[in-house]
Amino acid sequence: MYNSSTLHFLKAGLWTTVQDQGRIGHQASGVPVSGAMDQGAAQLANWLVGNDKNNPVIEITLLGPSIQINQAVQIAITGANLSPKVDNVPIPMYETVAIEKGAILKFGRIQNGCRAYLAVGGQWFIQKWLASASAATTSTAKLTPDSLIKKDSLLTIQATPFIEKRSTPAPPDYESAIVVKVLSGPEFSHFSSQTIAHFFSQTYTIANDSNRMGYRLLGKELSFDSKQEVISSGIVLGTIQISNAGQPILLMRDAQTTGGYPRIAVVLPEELDRLAQLKPGEKIRFCFVG
């Protein structure tokens, strides 16, 4: 039997949660997919410590926590660079790192990106809902009490035997302005050609009130033919709705499963990880591919 290690969150950070690959197959019952916003970074962090790709990880947004680790473990950090340090000594990202008993992991100034992923090698003892440890949304948060990190939260992990150190090249610096490929949405034809041209010609700014549910995009108002009735219907990750105020809302992993706003476009799935690393104030343009 290997030692259990407890992660004690001395500080919670801005918005720190436990995430895995999410709750697939429950949208018909009104349950959001949830899961890591940057799926690739989360899976890579798990690989670096020898975990299964669907093992839980800690998703850290913009401002990181302070964590005391009470037994030796291996960790890996991917995604955004939040200047991680162990006992005030900088540690590398994108490689396996051994942490000694009693060490304190902290995060500092954000260098690039928005969300970092911390994997710890071992079996996580954590309450799940619908086979997922991902933090549930506000209305169902009580179903995943361990996954919404607060000050003095404790996570227990049964450490596995240390693996030989793994590493992978870090990605290039995350861009603060990206072009995202989209397909036409179900109500695409309800918009005038002028409005569609306007949608694809402008650069949008991510609003400060954007979150895991969706990104509110600031730009010039778009018009919609209100004579065309829109019935509330299902949505998928990456759907772009146009609100009554004429502003796009890009729906992300904690989004509701139905909506009544017209859906002008849908982001290609392979673009979602890039979008996950954008911060409020950064820019998006859309490119039509079909």
N, C-alpha and C positions, 0 to 999 in steps of 0.2 A: 504494500500500500504506500502510495506517495503522499507527501504532505499536502494538506489543504492550505491555500493561501487566501488571506482576506485582503481585499482592496478597500481601504478606508478613505473616503472622500473628505479631506479636510476642507476643501472648497469645491463647490459644484461646477464652477464655470458658468458661462452665459446660458447655454442650452445643451446639456449633456444627457444623452440617452443611450440605452442599450438597443441595438438593432441587429437583425440578421437579414436573411433574404426576403422576409415578409410573409404575409398570409395569402398565398396564392389560391385562387379558386373559390373565394368567399364573397366576391363583389355582388353576386346575385342576391346575397342575403344582406346587403347594405354595409359590408365590412370593408374598409379601405385596405389596400395592399400593404401599405406602410413598408418597413424595411429600410435598409441603408439607402440614403439618397444617392451616393456614389457606389454602386454595386461592385464595380471593378476594383476600386480601392479597398473595399471591405474584404472581398474575396482574396485579394493579394496579401493583405495583412494576415489573414488566417493561414495562407500557404506558408508564409515566412516563419510561422511558429509551429507548423506541422498539424494544424487543425483542419477539420473538414470545412469546406467553403461556406456552409450554412451555420457554422458556429457563431454564437453571439460575438459582437464587437462593441466597443464604446465609440459612439459618434460624438465628436467634439466640434462645436460650432463657434468660430470666431475667437472666443475667449476660453482658454482651457481650464480644467480643474487642477487641483493639487491632490495627489493620491499617495497615501502611505501603503506600502506593500509589506506584509508581515512575514512572508516566506520567500525564498529564492524562486524566481520564475523566469521564463523567457517571454519577451514581448516584441512586438513590431508595430511601427507607426507608419501609416501611409496617408495619402491625400494631402490636404493643405499643410503647409509648413508653419506650425505655431511655435517654433523655437523650443523643442522639448529639451528638458534637462533632468538628470538624475543626481540628486544631492548637489545641485547647482553646477553640474558639469554637463555641457552639451552632449547629446547623444545623436547618432546618425539615424536617419529615416531610411525606409526601404531595405532594412536588413534585420536579421535576428539579433536581439540584444539581451544579454543575461543581466538580471537585476538581483542584487543581493538582499537578504533578509533585512527588513527595517528601512529600506531606501525610500526616498520620497521623489516621486515623479511630478514635475511641474511643467507648465507651458508658459511661454513668454509672448513676445510681440509676433503678430502674424506677418509672415513674409509674403505669402501668396496663397490663393485659393480661399475657401470658406470653411470646409469641413475636413477634419482629420479623423482617422480611424485607428483605434488602439486595440490590438489583439493580444490575448494572453494565452500561452500554451496550456491546454488542459480542458477538463470537463467543467462547465459552468453550472452551479447549482442555483437555478433561477426559475421563478414561476413563469409558466408559459400560458398562452391563450390561443386556441386553435393551432397548436403545434408550433407557435412562434413566440420568441422572447421579445420581439420588437415592441417598443413602447406604444401602447394604444393611444388613440386620439382622446381629446378632452372628455367626450361623453362616456368613454369606456376606460378611462385611465385607471380606475380601481382594479381592473382585471389584470394589470401588469404593474403591481406596486413596486417591484424591484427595478424596473426599467426606466423610471423617471428619476434621474440622479439629483439628489439634494445634498446639502451640507450634512455630513456624518452618515451618508448612505454607506452600506457595507455590501460587498459582493464577494461570494466565496467560490473559489475555483480549485478543483482537484488537479494539481499540477501533474503533467505527464513527464516522462523522462526527457531530458534535454536532447534536442536534435543538433546535428552539425549545423553551424551557422549558414544561413541562406541569405542571399542578397539579390537585388534586381536594380537595374538602372532607374533612377527617379524620373518621373515624367518631366517634360519641359515646364517652365514656369507657366502657371495657369494665366490665361489671357483675361484682361478686364473688359474686352469687347469681342464678342464672337458672332459668327454667322451660323445659324441653325437651319438644318434641312427639315422641311415639313411636307406633309401630304394635305390634300384638300379635306376639310371637315364635312360632316353631314349637311350643314346648312350653307356650304360654300356658295351654292348657286343663288341663295337668297340675297347676297350682297351684290351691289352694282359693280360694274367693271371699274368704275372710278374708285370706289371704296377698296376693292381688292388691290388695285394698283397702289393706292395710298398705303395699305397695310404692308406691302412688300417693299416700299420705297423708303420708309422711315426707320430711324434707329430709336429703339425704346430703352428707357432707363428703368432698372429694377427699383421699385418703391421700397421705402423703409419698413413698411408693414408686411413685407413678403415673408413667407415662412415655409415649413415643410408641406403645408396644404397647397400653397400656390404662390406664384410670383405675380404681383400686380405690376403691370407695365405702364409706364408713363410716356405719353406721346400725344400727338394731335388726335382729337376726337374722331372716331369712325362712326359712320351712319349705317343704320340697318333698316330694311323695309319692314316696318311694324305691321303691315297688312299680312305678312306671312306668319302664320301661327307656328309657334315652337312649343311642342309638347315635351314636358320633362321626361328625359330618357337617360340611358346609361352613358357613362363616359369611361375613357381609358386614360392611363397615364400619358401625360404630354398633350392632352386636349387643350386647345386655346379657345376660350369663350370670349365673347364681346359683351361687356356689362351694359346696363341701361345707360351708364354715363359715357359709353362709347370707348372704353378702355379695355385692352386685352387682359385676360387673366389666364396664366399658364399653370395648369393643374399638375401638382407634383404628388409625391408618394402617400401623403396623408389626406389627399383630397376626398371629398364625398364621392359616392358612387353613381349618383344621378345629378342632373342639372337641367335648368330651364333656359339658360342663356344660349343664344345661337353659337354654334361651334364652327368657326371659320377655318380652322386648320388643326392638324395633329402632328406633333413632333415625332420624327423617327426614333424608335427605341434606343438606337445606338448613340443618340445625342444627349440622353438624359444624364449620363455621368458628367459630361462637360457642364451642363446646366447646373448641376449640384454644387459646383465649385465657384459659382458667381455670387458676389456679395451685393447688398443694396447699394445703389449708385452706379453699378456697372451696366454695360450696354449689351443689347441683343438686336440683331437684324435677322429676318427670316428669308429663306431661299426656298422657292417652290420647286419640288421635284416630281410632282405627280398628283 
